[in-house]
Amino acid sequence: MSYKRIGDYIHLVDNRNKDLAVTNLLGINITKNFMPSVANTSESDLSKYKIIQKGQFAYSAMQVGRDETIRLALYAEENPAIISPAYLVIEVNDENEFLPEYMMMWFQRPESDRYGWFISDSSVRASLDWERFCEIQIPIPEIDEQRKFVALYNGLLTNQKTYANSLADLQLICDTYIENLIKTEKPKVLGEYIERIIDKNTDDKFNSVIGISERKEFREPAGKVNKENLSNHLIVRKNEFGYIPRMNPFKPLAVALSHYDYPVLVSPSYVAFRVIDTKVLLPEFLMLYFKRPAFDRYAAFNAWSSTRDTFDWPDMIIVKVPIPDIKIQEAIVTIYHTLETRKRINEQLKNTIKPLCPVLMKGVVLSFKTEKQLSL
C-alpha cells in the first residue's frame, strides 16, 4: 500500500438535465450530506443543471478555505437527482481498484478538511479547484482491505438507521392514538381544565430566564436579558405551561411544558398556565395535543389578524380537547416517554459513529507506516 494521487482514480462527469426528466434538486451542506436545495429556481433553466447518479460525488470547489471544509458528498439513492451547475460531479474510474465509499470515508476526516483549507487558493472564494483537488494523495490499500473498512462502517450505519426507523413506528402509534381519540371522545372545553398563572418575580428571587422555541421546547432566550430587572417576569414551575400569544401564521404556536425541577422565568409578554387537576388531565397528555400540526393550523386560523396575529388567552380556553380516562392518558404518555428516550439514544449513536471514520482511516495510515518501516 502507498499514497496515491487521487486524480489518477477519479474523473469528472457532466450529464445535463436536458429533457427536464429529473426534478429532485439537491445541495450539499458542510456536514458532507445532501439536502433539499434552498435556492430560488423559479427563473432558472433546470436543463442546465447536472444529473448525479448513485455512487457519484458532488463537489463544491468554492469556499473550502472559508468554511475549512471540503464540501464533498457521495450520492447513495437509487433515483437520480440534479445539482447546481456550479458543482462538480465526480466518479471513480474503476470500483475494483478504488471504492467510492472508501474515498468518502477518507474525506470525512477533520485532517482532510484542514489539509483542504491549507492548499486552497487565496482568492475571495478561497477555492480548492479541480486540478489541485486531484493532486491530493491518499493511502489506497488493496480492494479487499477497502471493502473490509467500508463493510465495518456501513454495518454500524445500518444498525443506527434500523434503530432510527423504529422511532417512526412509535411516533405513528402516538399520533394515531391521539387522532382516534379525537374521533371517538367527546371534546371538552379546555378552559374548564386549565387556569392562567400571573405569578410575577416581584422580589427578584429567581433569575433563570428562558424562551420558547418553535419546536415547542423551552430554550435559552434568543435575545439579551437584563438580569438586573426581572421583577416583571412570570414564574413557571415544573409541569406548568408557557406560550407566546404572538404568532406567525406559517409557523407553529410556541408553547412548552416545563420539566425543570426549579422555577424558571418567562417574558411578561408570554402567557403562563397550568392544569387545575392532574388526576383528570395530565399536563404531558395536553402537551402531546399541542404538538400536533392540526393544532398549529387551528391556532393560526383563529388568531385574530392585526399588525401581528395573536392567539391570546381567550382563544386558548375555548380550544376543545378529547380528554379520555386518566389511565388511557398515562398509557399514551408512557409511549411518548419511550419515544423521547429512544430519540436521545439515537442521537448518541449517531454522535458515536461519526468519529469512527477518522479512527478507521487512522488504522490505514498506521498500517502504511508499518509497511514502510518494514521495507526499509
C-alpha positions as CSV (number, residue, x, y, z in Angstrom):
1,M,0.0,0.0,0.0
2,S,1.2,3.5,-0.8
3,Y,-0.1,7.1,-1.0
4,K,-1.6,7.7,-4.5
5,R,-2.6,10.8,-6.3
6,I,-6.4,10.7,-6.1
7,G,-6.7,12.3,-9.6
8,D,-5.5,9.0,-11.1
9,Y,-8.5,7.2,-9.7
10,I,-11.4,9.6,-10.5
11,H,-12.8,11.7,-13.3
12,L,-15.4,14.3,-13.9
13,V,-18.9,13.6,-15.3
14,D,-21.1,16.2,-16.9
15,N,-24.6,15.0,-17.7
16,R,-27.1,17.8,-18.0
17,N,-30.8,17.6,-17.3
18,K,-31.6,18.4,-21.0
19,D,-35.1,16.8,-21.1
20,L,-36.0,18.0,-17.6
21,A,-36.7,14.4,-16.6
22,V,-35.2,14.9,-13.1
23,T,-36.8,17.3,-10.7
24,N,-35.2,16.4,-7.3
25,L,-32.9,19.4,-6.8
26,L,-30.3,19.0,-4.0
27,G,-27.5,20.9,-2.4
28,I,-24.6,20.0,-0.2
29,N,-24.1,21.1,3.4
30,I,-20.9,21.5,5.4
31,T,-21.5,18.1,7.1
32,K,-21.0,16.5,3.7
33,N,-24.6,15.5,3.3
34,F,-27.1,16.1,0.5
35,M,-30.1,18.3,1.4
36,P,-33.1,19.8,-0.4
37,S,-31.9,22.9,-2.3
38,V,-32.9,26.3,-0.7
39,A,-32.2,28.2,-4.0
40,N,-35.0,30.0,-5.7
41,T,-35.2,28.3,-9.1
42,S,-38.4,30.0,-10.4
43,E,-36.5,31.7,-13.1
44,S,-33.7,29.1,-13.5
45,D,-33.2,26.9,-16.5
46,L,-33.1,23.4,-14.9
47,S,-32.0,21.9,-18.2
48,K,-28.5,23.2,-17.4
49,Y,-28.4,21.5,-14.0
50,K,-26.2,18.5,-13.6
51,I,-27.6,15.0,-13.0
52,I,-26.0,12.9,-10.3
53,Q,-26.4,9.1,-10.0
54,K,-25.8,6.6,-7.2
55,G,-22.1,6.1,-6.5
56,Q,-21.1,9.6,-7.8
57,F,-19.9,12.5,-5.8
58,A,-21.0,16.1,-5.8
59,Y,-18.2,18.6,-5.0
60,S,-18.2,22.3,-4.4
61,A,-14.8,23.7,-5.0
62,M,-15.7,27.1,-3.7
63,Q,-15.2,28.4,-0.1
64,V,-13.2,25.5,1.1
65,G,-10.8,27.8,2.8
66,R,-13.5,30.0,4.3
67,D,-15.6,27.0,5.7
68,E,-12.5,24.9,6.4
69,T,-14.4,22.0,4.9
70,I,-14.1,20.1,1.7
71,R,-17.7,20.1,0.6
72,L,-18.0,16.6,-0.9
73,A,-20.9,14.2,-0.7
74,L,-21.5,10.7,-2.0
75,Y,-24.9,10.2,-3.6
76,A,-26.4,6.9,-2.4
77,E,-30.0,7.0,-3.6
78,E,-31.4,4.8,-6.4
79,N,-33.1,7.6,-8.3
80,P,-31.0,10.3,-9.8
81,A,-31.1,13.9,-8.6
82,I,-30.0,17.3,-10.1
83,I,-27.4,19.7,-8.6
84,S,-26.3,23.2,-9.3
85,P,-24.1,23.7,-12.5
86,A,-21.6,25.2,-10.2
87,Y,-20.9,21.8,-8.5
88,L,-18.7,19.2,-10.0
89,V,-19.8,15.6,-10.4
90,I,-17.0,13.1,-9.7
91,E,-17.0,9.4,-10.5
92,V,-14.5,6.7,-9.6
93,N,-12.7,5.2,-12.6
94,D,-12.8,1.5,-11.5
95,E,-14.6,0.3,-8.4
96,N,-12.5,-2.9,-8.5
97,E,-9.5,-0.6,-7.6
98,F,-11.0,2.2,-5.6
99,L,-14.3,2.2,-3.7
100,P,-16.4,5.4,-3.7
101,E,-17.4,4.6,0.0
102,Y,-13.7,4.3,0.9
103,M,-12.9,7.7,-0.7
104,M,-15.9,9.3,1.2
105,M,-14.6,7.8,4.5
106,W,-11.2,9.4,3.9
107,F,-12.7,12.8,3.3
108,Q,-14.9,12.5,6.5
109,R,-11.7,13.1,8.5
110,P,-11.1,16.5,10.1
111,E,-7.5,16.2,8.9
112,S,-8.6,16.1,5.3
113,D,-10.6,19.3,5.8
114,R,-7.7,21.0,7.4
115,Y,-5.4,19.9,4.5
116,G,-8.0,21.2,2.0
117,W,-8.1,24.5,3.8
118,F,-4.3,24.6,3.8
119,I,-4.0,24.1,0.0
120,S,-7.0,26.2,-1.1
121,D,-6.1,29.3,-3.1
122,S,-6.1,32.9,-1.8
123,S,-9.0,34.1,-3.9
124,V,-12.1,35.8,-2.4
125,R,-13.9,32.4,-2.6
126,A,-10.9,30.5,-1.2
127,S,-11.4,27.7,-3.7
128,L,-9.9,24.3,-4.0
129,D,-10.2,23.8,-7.7
130,W,-10.4,20.5,-9.5
131,E,-6.7,20.4,-10.6
132,R,-5.5,21.0,-7.1
133,F,-8.0,18.6,-5.6
134,C,-6.7,15.9,-8.0
135,E,-3.2,16.3,-6.5
136,I,-4.3,15.2,-3.1
137,Q,-2.6,12.0,-2.1
138,I,-4.3,9.3,0.0
139,P,-3.4,5.8,1.1
140,I,-5.1,3.3,-1.2
141,P,-4.9,-0.3,0.1
142,E,-5.8,-3.4,-1.8
143,I,-9.5,-3.6,-2.8
144,D,-10.3,-6.3,-0.2
145,E,-8.9,-4.1,2.6
146,Q,-11.0,-1.2,1.4
147,R,-14.1,-3.4,1.4
148,K,-13.3,-4.5,4.9
149,F,-13.2,-1.0,6.2
150,V,-16.3,0.0,4.3
151,A,-18.3,-3.0,5.5
152,L,-17.4,-2.3,9.1
153,Y,-18.5,1.3,8.8
154,N,-21.7,0.5,6.8
155,G,-22.7,-2.1,9.3
156,L,-22.7,0.4,12.1
157,L,-24.6,2.9,10.0
158,T,-27.2,0.2,9.1
159,N,-27.8,-0.6,12.8
160,Q,-28.2,3.0,13.6
161,K,-30.7,3.6,10.7
162,T,-32.7,0.5,11.8
163,Y,-32.9,1.9,15.3
164,A,-34.0,5.3,13.8
165,N,-36.8,3.6,11.8
166,S,-38.2,2.2,15.0
167,L,-38.7,5.8,16.1
168,A,-41.1,6.4,13.3
169,D,-43.2,3.4,14.4
170,L,-43.5,4.8,17.9
171,Q,-44.3,8.3,16.6
172,L,-47.1,6.8,14.4
173,I,-48.6,5.0,17.5
174,C,-48.7,8.3,19.4
175,D,-50.2,10.2,16.5
176,T,-52.7,7.6,15.7
177,Y,-53.8,7.2,19.3
178,I,-54.5,10.9,19.6
179,E,-56.3,11.0,16.2
180,N,-58.5,8.1,17.3
181,L,-59.4,9.9,20.5
182,I,-60.4,13.0,18.5
183,K,-62.9,10.8,16.6
184,T,-64.2,8.8,19.5
185,E,-64.1,11.0,22.6
186,K,-66.5,13.9,23.1
187,P,-64.3,17.0,23.1
188,K,-64.1,19.2,26.3
189,V,-63.6,22.9,26.5
190,L,-60.1,23.4,27.7
191,G,-60.9,26.4,29.9
192,E,-62.6,24.1,32.4
193,Y,-59.4,22.2,33.0
194,I,-56.7,24.9,33.0
195,E,-56.1,28.2,34.8
196,R,-53.9,31.1,33.9
197,I,-50.9,32.0,36.1
198,I,-49.9,35.5,36.8
199,D,-47.2,34.9,39.3
200,K,-44.6,37.6,38.9
201,N,-41.0,37.6,40.2
202,T,-41.6,40.7,42.3
203,D,-39.0,40.0,44.9
204,D,-36.3,39.1,42.2
205,K,-36.0,35.7,43.9
206,F,-35.4,33.8,40.6
207,N,-33.1,34.6,37.6
208,S,-33.3,31.6,35.3
209,V,-34.8,33.3,32.2
210,I,-35.8,31.1,29.3
211,G,-37.6,31.4,25.9
212,I,-39.7,29.1,23.9
213,S,-38.7,27.6,20.5
214,E,-40.9,26.7,17.5
215,R,-40.1,23.1,18.4
216,K,-42.3,23.6,21.5
217,E,-39.4,23.4,23.9
218,F,-38.0,25.8,26.5
219,R,-34.6,27.1,25.5
220,E,-32.1,29.8,26.1
221,P,-33.5,33.3,25.3
222,A,-32.9,34.4,21.7
223,G,-32.0,38.0,22.8
224,K,-30.1,39.6,25.6
225,V,-31.8,39.7,29.0
226,N,-31.2,42.4,31.6
227,K,-31.0,40.2,34.7
228,E,-31.0,43.3,36.9
229,N,-34.6,43.9,36.0
230,L,-36.6,40.6,36.2
231,S,-39.4,41.6,38.7
232,N,-42.0,41.7,35.9
233,H,-41.2,38.3,34.5
234,L,-43.6,35.4,35.0
235,I,-42.7,32.4,37.1
236,V,-43.2,29.0,35.5
237,R,-42.8,25.9,37.7
238,K,-42.5,22.2,36.9
239,N,-45.4,20.8,34.8
240,E,-46.7,24.3,34.1
241,F,-47.0,25.8,30.6
242,G,-45.9,28.9,28.8
243,Y,-46.7,30.1,25.3
244,I,-46.2,33.1,23.1
245,P,-49.5,34.6,22.0
246,R,-48.0,36.5,19.1
247,M,-47.5,34.1,16.2
248,N,-46.6,33.8,12.6
249,P,-49.5,32.0,10.8
250,F,-47.0,30.0,8.8
251,K,-45.1,28.7,11.9
252,P,-46.1,26.6,14.9
253,L,-47.5,28.2,18.0
254,A,-44.6,28.4,20.5
255,V,-45.9,26.6,23.6
256,A,-43.9,24.5,26.0
257,L,-44.3,22.4,29.2
258,S,-41.7,22.9,31.9
259,H,-39.8,19.8,33.0
260,Y,-37.3,21.8,35.1
261,D,-37.1,20.9,38.8
262,Y,-36.8,24.6,39.7
263,P,-38.8,27.7,38.8
264,V,-37.9,29.5,35.6
265,L,-38.9,32.9,34.3
266,V,-40.5,33.8,31.0
267,S,-41.1,37.2,29.4
268,P,-44.1,39.2,30.7
269,S,-45.4,39.2,27.1
270,Y,-45.9,35.4,27.4
271,V,-48.9,33.6,28.8
272,A,-48.4,31.0,31.6
273,F,-50.9,28.5,32.7
274,R,-51.3,25.1,34.5
275,V,-53.7,22.1,34.6
276,I,-56.2,22.5,37.5
277,D,-56.4,18.8,38.4
278,T,-53.7,16.5,37.2
279,K,-55.8,13.5,38.3
280,V,-58.2,14.4,35.5
281,L,-55.9,15.8,32.8
282,L,-52.2,15.0,32.6
283,P,-50.0,18.1,31.5
284,E,-47.9,15.8,29.3
285,F,-51.0,14.5,27.6
286,L,-52.1,18.0,26.9
287,M,-48.7,18.8,25.6
288,L,-49.0,15.9,23.1
289,Y,-52.2,17.5,21.8
290,F,-50.4,20.9,21.4
291,K,-47.6,19.2,19.4
292,R,-50.0,18.2,16.6
293,P,-49.7,20.1,13.3
294,A,-53.5,20.3,13.3
295,F,-53.4,22.3,16.5
296,D,-51.0,24.8,14.9
297,R,-53.3,25.2,11.9
298,Y,-56.2,25.8,14.3
299,A,-54.3,28.4,16.2
300,A,-53.2,30.2,13.1
301,F,-56.7,30.2,11.7
302,N,-58.2,31.6,14.9
303,A,-55.5,34.1,15.7
304,W,-57.1,37.5,15.2
305,S,-55.5,39.5,12.5
306,S,-53.8,42.8,13.3
307,T,-50.3,44.0,12.7
308,R,-49.3,40.8,14.4
309,D,-51.5,37.7,14.6
310,T,-52.3,36.8,18.2
311,F,-53.6,33.7,19.8
312,D,-54.4,35.0,23.3
313,W,-55.8,33.5,26.5
314,P,-59.5,33.9,25.5
315,D,-58.6,31.9,22.3
316,M,-56.8,29.2,24.3
317,I,-59.5,28.5,26.8
318,I,-62.1,27.7,24.1
319,V,-60.0,25.1,22.4
320,K,-61.7,21.7,22.5
321,V,-59.7,18.7,23.5
322,P,-60.6,15.0,23.9
323,I,-59.9,14.1,27.5
324,P,-60.1,10.3,28.0
325,D,-59.8,8.3,31.2
326,I,-56.6,9.1,33.1
327,K,-55.4,5.5,32.6
328,I,-55.5,6.0,28.8
329,Q,-53.7,9.3,29.1
330,E,-51.0,7.6,31.2
331,A,-50.6,4.8,28.6
332,I,-50.1,7.4,25.8
333,V,-47.7,9.4,27.8
334,T,-45.6,6.3,28.6
335,I,-45.3,5.5,24.9
336,Y,-44.3,9.1,24.3
337,H,-41.6,8.9,27.1
338,T,-40.2,5.8,25.4
339,L,-40.1,7.6,22.1
340,E,-38.2,10.6,23.6
341,T,-35.7,8.3,25.3
342,R,-35.0,6.4,22.1
343,K,-34.6,9.7,20.2
344,R,-31.9,10.7,22.7
345,I,-30.2,7.2,22.3
346,N,-30.4,7.6,18.5
347,E,-28.6,10.9,18.7
348,Q,-25.9,9.4,20.9
349,L,-25.5,6.5,18.4
350,K,-25.0,9.0,15.5
351,N,-22.6,11.0,17.6
352,T,-20.6,7.8,18.4
353,I,-20.5,6.6,14.8
354,K,-19.4,10.0,13.3
355,P,-15.9,9.9,14.7
356,L,-15.3,6.3,13.5
357,C,-14.2,7.4,10.0
358,P,-11.1,9.2,11.4
359,V,-10.4,6.2,13.7
360,L,-10.7,3.6,10.9
361,M,-8.6,5.8,8.5
362,K,-6.0,6.2,11.2
363,G,-5.7,2.4,11.1
364,V,-5.0,2.6,7.4
365,V,-2.3,5.3,7.9
366,L,-0.6,3.3,10.7
367,S,-0.6,0.2,8.5
368,F,1.1,2.2,5.7
369,K,3.7,3.5,8.1
370,T,4.4,0.0,9.5
371,E,4.7,-1.4,6.0
372,K,7.1,1.4,5.0
373,Q,9.3,0.7,8.1
374,L,9.4,-3.0,7.5
375,S,10.5,-2.4,3.9
376,L,13.5,-0.3,4.9
